[in-house]
Amino acid sequence: MAKNKLSSSVKAKRITVDIIVHIFLAIVAVVWVLPFVYLIAQSLRGGLNHSNDYSLFFPAQYTINNYIKLFTDTAVLSFPRMFLNTLIISICSCVISTFFVLAVSYCMSRLKWKMRKPYMNMAMVITLFPGFMSMTATYFLLKALGLTEGNMIPLALIICFSSGAGTGFYVMKGYMDTIPKALDEAAYLDGATKWQTFTRITLPLCKPMLVYQIITAFMGPWCDFIFAKLICRTNQQFYTVSIGLYTMLTLERIGNWFTRFCAGAVLVAIPISILFIITQKFYQEAMSGSVKG
Amino acid sequence: MKKILALVLAVLMVLSMAACASTQTPGTTTAPSGDNTVKEFTIRVWTPAEDQAADNNWLDKMEKAFEAAHREYKIQWVNESCSEGDAKTNVVTDVTDSADVYMFANDQMGELITAGGLSRLGGSFLEQVKNDNTEFSINTVTHTDGGIYGFPVTNNVWFTYYDKTVYTEEDVKSLNTMLEKGMVVLPMNDGWNAGWAFLGCGGSVFGAAGNDADAGIDFGGEKGYKAARYMIELAGLVNSGKAIFGGMDAGKLSDGTADAIFSGSWSYGGETGLKAALGDNLGIAPLPTFTFEGETYKMTALGGTKCVGVNPNSGSVSGKQKACTEFAAFLASEEAQLERYNMRSVIPAHKNLANNETIKADPLAVAEIATMQNNAVVQSALPEMGKYWDPVKVFAANIFNGDYNLDNYTQAVDQMMEQMNADAL
């Protein structure tokens, strides 16, 4: 009898704790999702008479015109162009950065060389400083190389975003360290070169981390504001989406551009989502492989 | 290890210094050329993107007109977009690699001059600014050294927008009547608007012309206390739901929450602007007066101008600086300002245009110009102005959230005065 009572009180306690935790999580989830719901709702806001009702969470009228106008009304600010600029810059930076990180991580994890430890310490110290600290120096360096003008601006941005990527090797190296060295040795015995071992053995086993690397390497330039603003300055034809969206919100423009800003902000999420959906597949596959191995 | 790092850093430093040096070489090669030879330059121009819209390109039109008027120049134009508000950020980043001619808001003038990004005007250009503008506009571009550094092209101030079904033209001359007959959004939430009661009761910001640093910001004494008492009264109205605490909330007028708001010309046009929302019921008027403790004061805003300026670092080509200044003067000419009004509805600052038939028929322009003349004080371009915004904003916020009341407002005003006039920036 007593035992029964005890277990029921334990059960009751557990249920209360669960309820509290779930209520808390539900609140957090709502708070988390709310801005996105607002953004999407506002991007579909239509109508003239209630056109400035930012305060209404859900608009009185809905329309898809904001999206259409974002792509057709390009006389003052050309969103398609900004989108394309950013896409090109991000894809190039993503490929270069990912390669850099992989190459550096492989060297750090698998090759033994004299400067390895000092190099790792140095990279650690350098990455402790936020990148934007060097922005003035970066700007003048790029200017000295003639990269801050005209068509060289996208190249300057790609250099900015990808050149330092190699120092962000820590996570990747850590992951590579967990792959048994015996696999490499087996490959060498079969006559594989270092490059072959890297591409055929190490890389496939790194897939989960590779996915993470690709997504972060893509999102960095995609969302960057500081460097893009510094280097593009007034060259509007090279603006990236983050600067473009920012310029839509100046005091003089916000009235006419706010809904289009929301539409643009929604569209910005699309490439990242696509990338995530594509790479997620590899993520799952790689995980199943590594369990077996 | 350390040596290598030091070496790398040293190389970077030298490189960047070389980069600066190579562009900063003062180019004063004076090769006097005959008047009949055609001079060739590249002129880089920054204006807001709206001036260069593909289907409504005011800047391009002006450049063509300028070339037609000046056969002695052969100019390669480089047009880039930079709003007046962003000019300071973009120019100060790298003055030697900025536009030769650009537009800026007058409150950025001090910092632009300090950075070496603005030329002092002289000769016929100086005469043009003095002849074409009201004294108020001239004051907005006069620096502490007495020099004039820009050509004003448009005004920057806020005024009344109201619903004609609620108010008559007579009603909107007095804020007291407006508060009685309808719902008003009181502009109090931002440094740019929150000081109107102080300014209205006689407060001054760096002297009458806004460029006397020694005069300081004078909101103290009885005039300041009175303004504070008035603000406390307004806070009472807000608390009892008879007015709204806010800013330049055009949306509150277009959705019917309020019957009158205060904002600038940017709230008017466009498809989400007030004109589109209210149509013929939209009324526009200069700022009203307010009556408090038996006396009547003008509601007073900080007024500025947006100007065209010339960068002194425009390179070594002889005669280019003159051509740039001529072009800037051209952009600020009566015809150019009128054309900009026709194409983009930007209200001109030129004093002759205030009497132009087209301008006089536009209630927006009339209200803005009248506000600039009667209800505005110069928004100072002094760096000390940086100490103004936060204290006045915080003061208003504290009045309206009830922290400052009739028991402690004198101390609060004194404290604000102290912050605004403190020595350290």
Interface residues (C-beta under 8 A of the other chain):
Chain A: L48 N49 H50 S51 N52 D53 Y54 S55 L56 T74 A75 V76 L77 M115 P118 M122 A137 Y139 F140 L141 K143 A144 T148 L230 R233 T234 N235 Q236 T247 T250 L251 E252 R253 G255 N256 F258 T259
Chain B: M1 L5 L12 L15 S16 A18 A19 C20 S22 W46 P48 A49 E50 A53 A54 D55 N56 E80 S81 C82 S83 G85 D86 N90 T93 D94 D97 A99 M248 A250 G251 K252 S254 D255 G264 W266 S267 G270 E271 T272 G273 A276 A277
